């Protein structure tokens, strides 16, 4: 008997990607549905109006969008939400108030993140068949404000952090949302030394319930260093000023994954590594006997990328990349 996992990551607030992830449960006839890391969006996009001429205006991806009635406002709202940002309908006066008070912007951002995540979970509970297990966890880009929300729904959606999950048969999964340092100073990044301690602490929990490393599945948001999973453009600068370096019109690609995760995979040789974080590296690879996968991400285009992995009692029998 085969158990099928659908694994995706890095939806970054995209309403379209979340809906497709939910639909994957029935479309691919899966038993386990998983979305691991970076589930929230990166910015609020105000839809400002009504202005003196009776219109509402929003700017996204350098494009100015104008609505002349409430139906057109809704169309702009949906376009922003599908792209992964948080639309916020407000007056010109509210925009000016927010510009003057960064604390209010931070509070608003927390509010819209939590509201969307709750709506997403409600949608998934309604649409995903009861016999499908669902797992959702945050990643390095996600604020800690969402953790209590994810833990509110243990009967239907499980947040696997700090747990040893019996995924299927006697395969057990450990998880870690933290990554090695990035140019963007995200909420859940740390030194390689600290990352090693975090993943090893989870491994010790696994050893309390199982002594066979080939029964271990590692759901680590950060991919292992020097694999096909961790290639990203080399950058100059930090934060918002970070820009790719080009040579002969092509970006210079470098390995940016975690050396601690790599060392762990080499030493322990688990059955499987489930990773994300690096959107450009939609790939699989092997570290010794360990299969490692990264579905990548094209959330701004509304594209869902994932891996289907089929398990039998003592092995992985099939894995394949899918997108839609």
Secondary structure, 3 states (H helix, E strand, C coil): CCEEEEEECCCCCCHHHHHHHHHHHHHCCCCEEEEECCCCCCCEEEEECCCCCCCEEEEECCEEEEECCHHHHHHHHHHHHHHCCEEEEECHHHHHHHHHCHHHHHHHHHHHHHHHHHHHHHHHHHHCCCCCEEEEECCCCCCHHHHHHHCCCCCCEECCCCCCEEEECCEEEEEECCEECCCCCCCCEECHHHHHHHHHHHHHHHHCCCCCHHHEEEEECCCECCCCCCEEECEECCHHHCEECEECCEECEEECCEHHHHHHHHHHCCCEEEECCCCCCCEEEEECCEEEEECCCEHHHCECEEEEEEEECCEEEEEEEEEC
